[in-house]
Amino acid sequence: MPTAAAPEKPAPPPKSADDHAKEEIGQLVTNYCAALQTLKPEAVRRLFHLDNERELKAQFKEYKSLSCKIASPPEYERLDSGPAGGAQLKFGMKEALKMSSGGAPNEQDMTVTMVVSRKDFQSPWLIDRVSYEVKPK
């Protein structure tokens, strides 16, 4: 006796180029925060187009530890998900810095503006520049 075949579920619609780009850029933001916590300039450097290792070494030399947490999801001010794509986004980030000179950790709530780009679909999204705006307490 033949059994009734279960109705097939329709395949989910393919992700749009914008959704795919936002997913990859979101991962870059997460990786950036994780890399900062290592206090290893080379770990952070890999996420940038430009070589900023010397500046990072000077900055990290003063730190004993750094804790980083993404506080709000990225909001896109500009997004071009084409092959040679680019985006500008803002997101909230909480940082707790412990200086090697001692003292209590300095905790900051900030809004981060990040500009990212890629050469083509095979290239990873990388950071062009980052700026921070500390939120008043």
C-alpha positions in Angstrom: 0.0 0.0 0.0 1.6 3.3 -1.1 2.2 5.8 1.7 1.5 9.5 1.1 4.7 11.5 0.7 5.2 14.3 3.1 4.8 17.6 1.4 8.1 19.1 0.6 8.9 22.3 2.3 9.9 25.1 -0.1 13.5 26.0 0.0 14.3 29.2 1.9 14.8 32.2 -0.3 18.4 32.9 -1.1 20.1 35.5 1.0 20.3 38.9 -0.6 23.8 40.4 -1.3 23.1 43.0 1.4 22.2 40.3 4.0 25.3 38.3 3.1 27.5 41.4 3.4 25.9 42.4 6.7 26.6 38.9 8.1 30.3 39.0 7.0 30.7 42.6 8.4 29.0 41.6 11.6 31.6 38.8 12.0 34.4 41.3 11.3 33.0 43.5 14.1 33.0 40.5 16.5 36.6 39.5 15.4 37.8 43.1 15.9 36.5 43.1 19.5 38.1 39.7 20.2 41.4 40.8 18.6 41.5 43.9 20.8 41.3 41.7 23.9 44.4 39.8 23.0 46.5 43.0 23.2 48.4 41.5 20.2 49.0 44.2 17.5 49.4 41.5 14.8 45.9 40.0 15.7 44.3 43.4 15.2 46.5 44.3 12.2 45.0 41.3 10.2 41.6 43.0 10.2 42.8 46.2 8.6 43.8 47.2 5.1 46.6 49.5 6.3 49.6 48.5 8.4 48.8 50.0 11.9 51.0 47.7 13.9 53.4 50.3 15.2 50.6 52.5 16.5 48.9 49.5 18.1 52.2 48.4 19.8 52.6 51.8 21.3 48.9 51.9 22.5 48.9 48.3 23.9 52.2 48.8 25.8 50.3 50.9 28.4 47.6 48.3 28.9 47.6 45.4 31.4 44.3 44.1 30.1 41.4 45.1 27.9 37.9 43.7 27.9 35.7 44.4 25.0 32.0 43.8 24.4 29.7 44.7 21.5 26.8 46.6 23.2 24.5 47.2 20.2 24.2 45.7 16.7 25.7 47.5 13.8 23.6 50.2 12.1 24.5 50.8 8.5 24.9 54.4 7.4 26.1 53.2 4.0 26.3 49.8 2.4 27.4 48.8 -1.0 27.3 45.0 -1.2 28.7 44.8 -4.7 31.9 43.1 -5.6 34.1 46.0 -4.7 32.0 46.8 -1.7 32.1 49.3 1.0 30.2 50.2 4.1 30.1 52.6 7.0 28.5 51.4 10.2 28.0 52.5 13.8 27.7 50.2 16.8 27.9 50.4 20.6 31.0 49.0 22.4 31.9 48.7 26.0 35.5 48.6 26.9 37.2 48.1 30.3 40.9 49.0 30.3 43.3 48.1 33.0 46.5 50.1 32.7 49.9 48.6 33.5 50.5 51.6 35.8 47.7 50.2 38.1 44.4 51.6 39.4 40.9 50.6 38.8 39.8 49.5 35.3 38.6 52.4 33.2 35.2 51.5 31.8 33.9 53.3 28.7 30.7 53.1 26.8 31.3 54.3 23.2 29.9 54.6 19.8 32.2 53.1 17.2 32.1 54.3 13.6 33.8 51.8 11.3 34.5 52.1 7.5 35.1 48.7 5.8 35.7 47.6 2.3 36.6 44.6 0.1 38.3 44.3 -3.3 35.9 41.7 -4.7 33.6 38.8 -3.7 36.6 36.5 -3.0 38.3 39.1 -0.7 37.4 39.5 3.0 35.9 42.6 4.4 38.6 44.6 6.1 38.7 47.8 8.1 39.7 51.1 6.5 39.3 53.2 9.6 37.7 53.3 13.0 36.8 56.2 15.2 35.4 56.2 18.8 33.1 58.6 20.5 32.9 58.1 24.3 29.4 58.4 25.6 29.1 60.8 28.6 28.4 59.0 31.9 
